[in-house]
Amino acid sequence: MPQIRIVKVVFDTIIQDFEIPSFRGAVIEIVGRSHVIFHNHLSDDKLHYKYPAIQYKREGNHASILCIKEGVEEIHHFFINNIGLVRIGNKHTALMVKNVSIQTCNFHVSDEFFTYQIKRWLPLHGENYEKYSGLDGLVDQIAFLERVMVGNILSMAKGLEWFIEEAVSVKITSINNSNWTYLKKKKVLSFDLIFKTNVFLPYGIGLGKSSSIGFGTIEKATIKKLAI
């Protein structure tokens, strides 16, 4: 049951969802590519497959960075070097800090269930999409997505050096939206949905593919009528 520090930095800079990768690139340019934790690429430009300790997001309309565990220790490299203007897409702007919040979270598995909303979640890629598309009926598809979510939670925990021994349960209670979006010039299916799990997850962290650039962000659930 680890206690993990999380720091969220929100900037005055207004961005769109599609600009998050450019925002990430601007931050990497500031700190330098020698700080691998900011971009998760090794020296030979291969991906370092680890849960991202630095996550680039959009808080409301504002650019933001979420720092988890060792990311909290590394974010000072950004503050030291954040001088002048950066380029995000076609615009040049200063990354002025709007606010900073710090919390310590007790990740744990509980006897009760917690309800969350996840935005722009990418559970289907490669073989997963083919398996999902081949399922006959909504019930089977929901069960498949629930298994993927369990895997995402376990992967997140392992990346935080938390090896869960208890059984992890996930129940999707509603799918609010599903959209095709582009990721690295490929079409992928994203989901906005509400789910319950017996794992405590702090708001703002990401789960699943491309959580480092704002996909799969956990939020407080807003219950809607479209229940399954």
N, C-alpha and C positions, 0 to 999 in steps of 0.2 A: 504494500500500500504506500506508494511513493508520494512525497511532498515535492511538487515541482513548481518552480517560479516561472511566471509568465509576465512579460512586459509588452504592452501594446502602445505603439506610437502612431498618432493620427496627425496628418499634415493638413495645412490650409489648401493644398493643391487639389483641385477638382479633376477627377478622371472618370472615364467610362470603363466598363468591364474589359473591353477589348484592348484597353491601354495598360492593363496591369503588367503584361510582359515587358512593355517599354519602360514602365516605372521600375520594374525589377532590374532591367538593364542599366537604368540611370543610377540606381543605388550601387550596383556592382562596379560601375565606372568610378564612383566616388571612393569606395573602399579598396578597390583593386582586386584582381582575380586571384591573388595569392591567398586570399581569405576564402577558402573553399566552402565554408559553411553558408556563405551568401548565395552560392549558385549550384552547389552539389555536383560539380564537374571535377574530375581528377585531372592530373597534369597532361594526360594523353587525350583529354576532352571526352573521356568516357564518363557516363553518368555514375554517380555514387549513390547506389540504391539504399537510401536510409531515410527514415522519417525526417522531413525538413524542420530544422530548428529555427529557421528564418522563413516566415511565410508572408507573401506580399498580397495585400487585399484591398478592398474598397469598403470603407466604413461610411455608410450613407453614400454620399457622393465623393468622399475624400479618400485620397491615397493613404494607406496605412501599412504598418509592418507589425507582425506578431512574432515575438521572440520567445522561444520555449527552451527551458533548461540551459544548455551551453550557449544557445543563441543570446540569452540574457547577458552573458559575459562578453560576447563578441560585438554587441551593438555599439559599444563605445568607439569602435573603429569608424563607424559612420558619423557619429557626432563630432569626432575630432577632425574629419576630412570634409564635412559638409560645408563647403565654401563656394559661393557664387551660384551660377545658373547651371541647370542640367537640361538635357533634351528628353522630352517624353513625346514620342510621335513627331508631329510637326511643330511642336511648341517648345519654347525655352522658358523655364520657370525656376524659381528658387524653392527648395523643399523646406518651408518654414513649419516648425512644429506647432501644432494646434493644442494638443494635450498628450500627456503620457500617463498611463495607468499601470500599476504594479500589483500583482496578486500572487499568493501561494496557494496552489490547488492540491487537494488530497484526492488523487485518482484512486478509485476503489470499486470493487464489485459488491453489490448490495442485495439484500433480500427483497427490496422494493424496486419498482421500475421508474425510470426517469423519462420524461417526454421531451423530444427535441425536434427541431426543424433543421433540415439540411438543404443548402442551396447549391445549385449547379454541380450536383454530384455526378461523377463519371464512373459508373460501375461496369460498363460494357465496353470492352476493347479486345481486339484479337479474337481468340476462341470464345470468350465470354459472350460476345454479341451473337455469334452463330448458335451457341447453345440456347441463349435466351430467345432468339427468333424462332427456333425450332420447337419451343414448348407449346403445348396445346392447352390454351386457356389461361385466364388471368390469375387464377389461384396458383398455378405452377410458376408463373412468371414472378409473382410476389414472393413466393417461397425462395426462388432463385436469388432475387435481389436481397432478401434477408440473409442468405448464406454469404453473399458477397460482402454485405455490411459487417457481419461477424468477422470475416477475414480482414476487413479494413481496420476494425477496432483492435484485433490481435496484432496486426502489423504495426499500428501506431504504438501500442503498448511495448512491443519488442524494441522498437526504435528508441523508446524512452527508458530502456533497460528495466522494464516492468514485465515480468514473465507471469502472466495470469494462470493460476492453477484451477480456479473455479470455472464452471461452465458459463459461457457468455450467451445471453439470449437477446434476440432482436425481433420486434414485431412492427411491421410497417402498417400504420393505421390509415394513412391517406396519401395519395399522390396528387399534389396540387398542380403540377405542371411537368411536361416533358418536352424538350426542344432539341432540335439539331443545332449544333454549334460547330465552329471550326477550332481545331487544336493542331498547330503545326501543319496547317493547310489540309488537314483531314477532317471529314465530317464525323462527329461523335454525338451520341445521344446523352443529354444531361437531364437530370431529374431534380425537381424541387418536391420534397416530400416530408411527411411527419412520421416519426418512428419512436418506439419505446425500447429501452434497453436497461438491463440491470447494471450497466457500467456508468459510473458518474463521469461526465465529459464537460469540461469548462466551455462556456460559450466563446466562439471566435476561432477555435482550433479547426484545422482541416482534416478531412478523412478521404482516403482514396487517391486515385490518379490526379496528378497536377494540383495537389493541395498547396503546393508552394506558390502558386499563382492564382489563388482565390477560388478554385473549384472545391466543392465539397465542404463548405464552411458550415459549422454547427451554430445554430441560433436558438433563441428561446422560441418555443412553438407558438404559432398563431393558429388556433383551431378553426378549421373551416367546415362547411357542411358536406364537402365532397369526401365522405368517409367510405372506406371499403369494408 
